[in-house]
């Protein structure tokens, strides 16, 4: 009888501790999301401001390239916020959003290197730039293939209600 009561107390304690930990986890996720949202808004505003102020002064292609760079960075931040909200909602860390962030980051760098490559033509840095373009392209292909595999497997992500079986 005493053992049954002790088991109930232990179970109750575990449930309460688990609820406290979930609450702390959610609070931290929300705090990180708020910081990312503020950073994203600042990046967005700064990108538009830089575009508007240098539009008439600078070279059009470099101005548009800077705007594209800023907006891709905002997209990465937005995707991270989406990932955090999915984690809070489904209680499972999903893989695909991180793969998308990796693809966007690689594309962002690829666009910048491609724009700079014309200035590097004939310079010693040119082969390094071409190698980086090749590595980034391979990374984009591999990350895209990973997303394809995740979407075409029967159970690519654990279910939110998944709990491992207790060992016997």
C-alpha positions in Angstrom: 0.0 0.0 0.0 2.8 2.4 0.9 4.6 1.5 -2.3 1.5 2.4 -4.4 1.2 5.8 -2.6 5.0 6.5 -3.2 4.5 5.6 -6.9 1.6 8.0 -7.2 3.6 10.8 -5.5 6.6 10.1 -7.8 4.3 10.1 -10.9 2.7 13.4 -9.8 6.1 14.9 -9.1 7.3 13.9 -12.6 4.2 15.3 -14.3 4.6 18.7 -12.5 8.3 18.8 -13.2 7.6 18.0 -16.8 5.0 20.8 -17.0 7.4 23.3 -15.5 10.1 22.3 -17.9 7.7 22.6 -20.9 6.7 26.0 -19.7 10.3 27.2 -19.4 11.1 25.7 -22.8 8.1 27.5 -24.4 9.1 30.8 -22.7 12.6 30.6 -24.1 11.3 29.7 -27.6 9.0 32.7 -27.5 11.8 35.0 -26.3 14.1 33.8 -29.1 11.3 34.3 -31.6 10.7 37.8 -30.4 14.4 38.7 -30.7 14.5 37.1 -34.2 11.4 39.0 -35.2 12.9 42.3 -34.0 16.2 41.5 -35.8 14.3 40.6 -39.0 12.3 43.8 -38.9 15.6 45.8 -38.4 17.3 43.9 -41.3 14.3 44.5 -43.5 14.1 48.2 -42.7 17.9 48.6 -43.1 17.8 46.8 -46.4 15.1 49.0 -47.8 16.7 52.2 -46.4 20.1 51.3 -47.9 18.4 50.5 -51.2 16.5 53.8 -51.3 19.5 55.9 -50.3 22.0 54.3 -52.7 19.6 53.8 -55.6 20.5 57.0 -57.4 24.1 57.2 -56.2 25.5 53.8 -56.8 25.6 51.2 -59.6 22.2 49.7 -60.1 23.4 46.1 -60.2 25.3 46.3 -56.9 22.4 48.2 -55.3 19.9 45.5 -56.3 22.4 42.8 -55.2 22.7 44.4 -51.8 18.9 44.5 -51.5 18.6 40.9 -52.6 21.3 39.9 -50.0 19.4 41.7 -47.2 16.0 40.2 -48.2 17.5 36.7 -48.3 18.8 37.2 -44.8 15.3 38.4 -43.7 13.9 35.2 -45.3 16.4 33.1 -43.3 15.3 34.8 -40.0 11.6 34.4 -41.0 12.2 30.7 -41.6 13.8 30.3 -38.2 10.8 32.0 -36.6 8.5 29.6 -38.5 10.6 26.6 -37.3 10.4 27.8 -33.6 6.6 28.2 -33.9 6.3 24.7 -35.3 8.4 23.3 -32.4 6.1 25.1 -29.9 3.0 23.9 -31.7 3.9 20.3 -32.4 6.4 19.7 -29.6 8.8 18.1 -32.1 11.9 19.5 -33.7 11.3 19.3 -37.5 14.2 18.8 -39.9 12.9 20.3 -43.1 12.9 24.0 -42.0 16.6 23.8 -41.1 17.4 22.3 -44.5 15.5 25.2 -46.2 17.5 27.7 -44.1 20.7 25.9 -45.3 19.6 26.1 -48.9 18.7 29.8 -48.7 22.0 30.6 -46.9 23.9 28.7 -49.7 22.0 30.5 -52.4 22.6 33.8 -50.7 26.4 33.2 -50.7 26.2 31.8 -54.3 24.6 35.0 -55.5 27.2 37.2 -53.9 30.1 35.1 -55.1 28.7 35.0 -58.7 28.4 38.8 -58.7 32.0 39.2 -57.4 33.4 36.6 -59.8 33.4 38.9 -62.8 35.8 41.2 -60.9 38.0 38.3 -59.9 38.5 37.1 -63.5 42.3 36.8 -64.1 43.2 37.2 -60.5 44.6 34.5 -58.2 41.4 34.5 -56.1 39.3 33.4 -59.1 39.9 29.6 -58.8 39.0 29.8 -55.1 35.7 31.6 -56.0 34.9 28.9 -58.6 35.6 26.1 -56.1 33.3 27.8 -53.6 30.6 28.1 -56.2 31.0 24.4 -56.9 30.9 23.4 -53.2 27.8 25.6 -52.6 26.1 24.1 -55.7 26.8 20.6 -54.4 25.5 21.6 -50.9 22.3 23.0 -52.4 21.7 19.8 -54.5 22.4 17.6 -51.4 20.1 19.6 -49.1 17.4 19.6 -51.8 17.7 15.9 -52.2 17.4 15.5 -48.4 14.1 17.4 -48.5 12.9 15.2 -51.3 13.8 12.1 -49.3 12.0 13.5 -46.2 8.9 14.3 -48.1 8.8 10.9 -49.8 9.3 8.6 -46.9 6.4 7.2 -45.0 7.4 8.7 -41.7 10.0 11.3 -42.1 9.5 13.0 -38.8 8.4 11.6 -35.4 4.8 12.2 -34.5 4.1 14.8 -31.9 2.6 12.2 -29.6 5.5 9.8 -30.1 6.9 8.3 -26.9 9.6 5.6 -26.9 8.7 2.3 -25.5 10.0 1.7 -22.0 12.7 -0.9 -21.8 11.8 -4.1 -20.1 
